Amino acid sequence: LAAALAAECSAIASRRLSGLRQGLGSRAVWLGGFVYFCMVVAMYGLVMWLPQVIAGLAGGGEDAPVRLALLVMIAYAFAMVGMVLIGVSSDRRGERRWHILGSLGLCLIGMLVMALGSGLIGAVAGASLAAMGIWGMIAPFWSLTTASLTGQAAAAGIALINSLGNLGGFAGPYVMGFVKARTGDFTGAFLLIAGLMVLAAIPVLLAREQAPTEPG
């Protein structure tokens, strides 16, 4: 048993990148950075603009702020559920890729519902699906991305992916505000983010899970 475990660890280590230059120059790291960029664009776009979207549909009145807060909370409740359930499912099955793709699919559907649907119910339902997918993707994404990295490569690769994600944190709210100012509503912005989810799915489909993971 000890010999089998040692051989397995050796095989895993041989497929991992360990050097600083390997981490920064890895194609998988850059593709992971692109996926993370798209995810963070969706995340911050939703976080920054969802209250305004809901406020425009919920109406006014003395209780408007409380009603707005409660409606926005619905989306984050779904985000919390998605983060736990998708993460647990991914760990139990030792599978990452299809959980990421499923999460991207939820976000895609949610953005389409927000863009093409109508009324307050459609906006809240779409935002809830999108939030469930965005936050549900985080755990399997990092598990898949770091499976081929160790040592200095892991430090450099994770830093690079986070840096690209930070660019998405700027781009998401800015692009949504820009499209809203040009078109007068958020339809185009939600469709743009839906398109980014499709693009993000391509490198995930092409990725391979380079190291086995133990179910939790």
Buried (B, 14 or more C-beta within 10 A) or exposed (E): EEEEEEEEEEEBEEEBBEBBEBBBBBEBBBBBBBBBBBBBBBBBBBBBBBBEBBBEBBEEEEEEEEBBEEBBEBBBEBBBBBBEEBBEBBBEEEBBBBBBBBBBBBBBBBBBBBBEBEEBEBBBBBBBBBBBBBBBBBBBBBBBBBBBBBBBBBEBBBEBBEEBBBBBBEBBBBBBBEBBEEEEEBBBBBBBBBEBBEEBBEBBEEBEBBBEBEEE
